[in-house]
Amino acid sequence: MAPRKKKAARDIEKGYPARQFVAKLRRLADCIEQGKRFRIQVAGERISVPPDAVINIEHEREGRQEEVEFQIKWSAN
């Protein structure tokens, strides 16, 4: 078996229209609820999130701007 290629560092922020975002959230929620792997493509890269990924919600405030991030973290094999 050939060794896996090391993935380059990446920090992408991709905006979506509300309807597409809602569809992605629904698919994510279904996978979490069913204990299944979640697959998504972001800015041309396919990502596979394992069912045991850690999920958290982050809130940031700086000056007059606020941000809520739904985060999913896991270790790549």
Summary of the structure (lengths in Angstrom):
residues: 77
radius of gyration: 14.8
end to end distance: 14.9
largest distance: 52.6
contacts: 113
relative contact order: 0.14
helix: 22%
strand: 36%
